[in-house]
C-alpha cells in the first residue's frame, strides 16, 4: 500500500521520534512546567487482555506488507475483512437477540413477549442444566436444578408452552443447546408444524457445537464420534428440509469464558468449523449445499481493539480457507456470519452497576467488528439470572449504539487504522500457528483426546488470574477502586414451587399420552441409531408421540454410550 522509499523514510523518522522520547527529560505531569520534557510512561505492562504487547505507536511501517485488495478489499467482497455486506448496517441493523430463559416454559414465554414488546428483534433461548445434559425435569439427576440457569424443556408439551403466542414465522430463534440439540430442535419444528407453520418457513440457529463442549464447556453426553454423527445428521436434514435455518453455530463464546485468549478463541473455533465441514463432506454433501448456512458465535471481551481485530481476522481466514482449501464456489459459502455475546466472565459481583459500562464497551466493539446479531449481558448476571429491569437496560444499550452513536452510519469505520490492521494481521498469523499445531496432533478429535485444548485454555486462564491477583491487571471494583457497600439492585427470584409443578406436569404427560405409540417411536429411534440412517425423521416421530427428552437421550446413551473425559495433566 505504500511506496518502499516512503516506508524507509517513515521508518527513519519513527526511529528518530522514539529516540527523542527515550532521551528527553522526564517530567512529572502534575508538577510545575519544567521546559517541555515528556511525562514518563506508567510502569504498567502495556498489553492486550490476552497478553499481546502493544507498541507505543502504530504507523504505515506496521502494515507495510498489507495489500489492500488481497487483505482488506471492499465490504461485501472477498476476503470480507471489512464485512460480508456491502451496505454494513446502513442496509439492515444487527439483530438484537437477547438470551433469556428461566424457570418454567410459561415464565420464559412471558419474558420473551416482554422483550419483543421492548424492541427485541429475535429470540435466544437459554435452557437449564438438566435439559442441556439430556435429563427430564423430574429425573433424580435434575433435582434442585430446574429452571436455575435457563428454561426447563422436557417434552413437546413444554416446547408448545414456551412458544405459545410467539410469531415463529416472522422472527428468528436461536437455541443454545448442544448434546441433545437434535431432539430439542425436533421439538421446536414439531411445535411450529402443529400450529400450521411450515418447517421451510422457520428461520433461526441451533448452536449444536459439540466440539466446544469437549474443549471447554463439558456439557457432553455421548462420545465424540456419535456426537459428530448427530451434528452432521442435523446439517444434512437442514440442508434438505429447512433452507432458512442455520443448523450449527460454531461457538467460541464458551471457549473464551473458560479462560482462553482472543487468539485461542478464534483459532479453536475456526478449527472446529473446519472439522464440521470435513465431516459433512465425508457424508457426501456438496460444500456449497451446506456452507452458506453455517454460522458462528463469538465472545466480546473488554479489550476493544483486540476484539475488533479478532472479528476481522475471523472473516478473512474463513473466506480464504473455504475458497482455497475446501473449493467452495458460491461467495455465500465464504461468508463468516456471526452472533456475538458480551463477556459474562468479565462481569463482577462487586459494584454491579459498573458492568453496564463494560457491556457498552464490549457491545460497541462487536458492532464495529461487524457482528450480525448481538446479545448484551445484564448488569446483575454475576449474581443471578437477569431481572426484568436489568434485561431492559441491556437491550437499551444496543438501541443507543444503533440509533444515537453514529457508528452504524458507515461500513467498517475502523478499517485502515494502523493499529487495527496490524492487530488483525498479528491475530491471523497466531491463529494459523495454532492450526499447524492442531494438524500436527492429527486434527481436532485427537487434540481433544490428548488434552491439548484443555491445557492451553487452563494455562491462559491461570496467567490471567495471576495478573489480577498480583494487581498487574486492574479490575475496577475488584482489586482497585474497591467499595464496601450493600447491594442495591433487585435480584430475580425463581418461583420455589415451579419445580414441583413441572414434576406434576411430567407425571400427567406420561399418564395421558399414547404410551404404545411412545414405545414404538423409541424402538424405531434405537434401530436408526444402531444403523446409519439420518436420525432426524425418527426424532420428529418420537417428539410428536410426546416422548420426553430423557427417554430419547437414554435410548442414545444405550446405543452410543456416555463420554468420560480423561484427566489432563
Helices and strands as residue ranges (DSSP letters): H 4-23, E 26-27, E 38-39, G 60-63, I 68-72, E 95-100, H 105-117, E 122-126, H 129-132, G 140-142, H 156-163, E 172-176, H 181-194, G 199-201, E 203-206, H 210-212, I 213-217, H 224-241, E 245-246, E 248-251, H 253-257, H 262-283, H 287-290, G 291-293, E 294-300, H 304-320, I 321-325, H 331-334, E 338-342, G 344-346, G 352-354, H 355-368, E 373-375, H 388-404, H 418-440, H 444-449, H 452-469, H 498-512, H 515-530, H 536-544, H 549-560
